[in-house]
Amino acid sequence: MIVYCDGAARGNPGPAGIGVVITREDGTEVDRIAEGIGIATNNVAEYRAAIAGLSRAAELGAKEVLLRSDSRLLVEQLSGRFRVKNPTLQRLHTEARKLLSGFARPSIEHIRRESNKEADGAANEGVDAWLAGEGADYVPPDPAPRLWE
């Protein structure tokens, strides 16, 4: 199965969502996830999307998985080429690596944003749903004061 994943955050941190589109190799869509996750950074949303997609692929019985993301950071960290310094991302990284190890043939691929439009749209649907429901009372914080004006 192919798992396309994307995270979205409006503000960093800000209202965030995850989007996942799971397809067969022939491109047939198997499942889709669009979910709001509350206030998070973009990188946290990217990891949460990958974890949700990998979990769902496992539930669907996938033996092989190709994780595709337009997040260079996510792909490089999960591939072991970049270190994970942020403690929150370290926990999410460990969870994602554990899920990947559960597949007989896992692989990870960086793709261009243009090739990830479906997952991006789902992530933004998730943000919109959160803002319309649980996050309806969300008020963005005031911007930090500019020190030298």
N, C-alpha and C positions, 0 to 999 in steps of 0.2 A: 504494500500500500504506500501511497505517497501522502504525506502530511504537510500541507501548506499552513504555516502559522504566522501570525502577526499580532503585535501588541500596539495599543494606541493610548497616549496620555495627552490630555489637553492641559498643558502646563506641565512642569517637571519638578516636583510632583503635581498631579492634578487628577481630575476624573479620568479613570482608565478603563479599558476594556480589552478583551482578547477575542481573536478571530481565528478559526481553524476551518480548513476545508480538507476533507479526506477523500482521495480518489483512488480508483484502481489504476493500473498502469496504462490502460486504454483511455483514461481521462474521465471515465464515468464517476460521477460524484456518489460517494457512499454515505457521508455524513457531513454535517456543518455545525459549528459551535459559534455563537455570538453571545458574549456574556460580559456584563459589567463587573468590575472587581473592586470598585471603590476608588479611594485615592491612592495612587501609586506612581512611581517613576516609569518612564518608557521602558527602561531595561528590565524592571520587575515585570511589567506587562508582557514583554517579549518572552521571558522565561516561563511565565504562567501560561502563555499560549502554547508554547512547546510542550510543557508538561501535560496540559489538557489534551492536546492532540495525540501525544504518545500514549497516554492512558486510554484514550478512546480507541486507538488503533489496536492496543492489546486486548481490550474488551471485545472488539470485533473479530479477534482471532488471528490477527496478522502475525506471520512468522518473520517476514522481512519488512523493513520500513525504510523509507527515504524521507528524512525530515528536510523540508525546504523553507528557508527564511530569508528575508531581505535584511536582516540584522547581522552585519558583519561581526559585531562583538559577540553575539550569541553563537554564531557558527564557529568562530575562532576559539572561543572559550570551550565549547563542547567538544571541539576537535583536539583540544589540548595544546593549541599553538599560542593562546593568550592566557596569562594568569588571571585568576579571579581574586580581586583584592577586597571588594565590598562584602562585609559579613552577610548581608541579606542575600546577595547574589550567590555567595558560597553555598548557602543552604539550598537554594533553588537549583544550583548547578549540580550538587550531589544528588538531588531527587531526579533531575533530568537524566543524569548519567546512569543512575540505577535503572530507570525505565528503559533506556537505550540498551542496556546490557541484557534485558529480558528478551530481546529479539535475536533470532538466529543470525540475521545479516542486517545490522543497522548501518545506515549511512546518513551523512549530513551534507547539505549542499547550500551554498549561498546563491541566491538568485536576485535579479534586478527587481526593483520595486514594481516595474511595469508588469512583471510576470507573477506578481503576488496580489493583484487587485482584488480578487475574490476574498482572500483572508483579510486584507486591509478593510474592505467594506464591512465584513462581519465584525471586525474589532470596533469599528466606528458605530455599528449598530448596537454593540454592547455598551459603549459609552453613552449613547443616546438613551438606551433603555434604563441604565442606572440613573441618569440625570432626570428621567421622567418618573422614576419610582423612588427607590430608597434615597437617592441623592438629590431629590427635588429641592431640598432646603440648602444645598451647597452654595456657599458664598466664597468666591476666590479670596485669598488673603490679599491685604494691601501690598503693593510692591515695596520692596526694600527701599529705604531712603537713599538718595544719591548724596554721597558724602561731600563732594567738592563743588557744589553749586552755590 
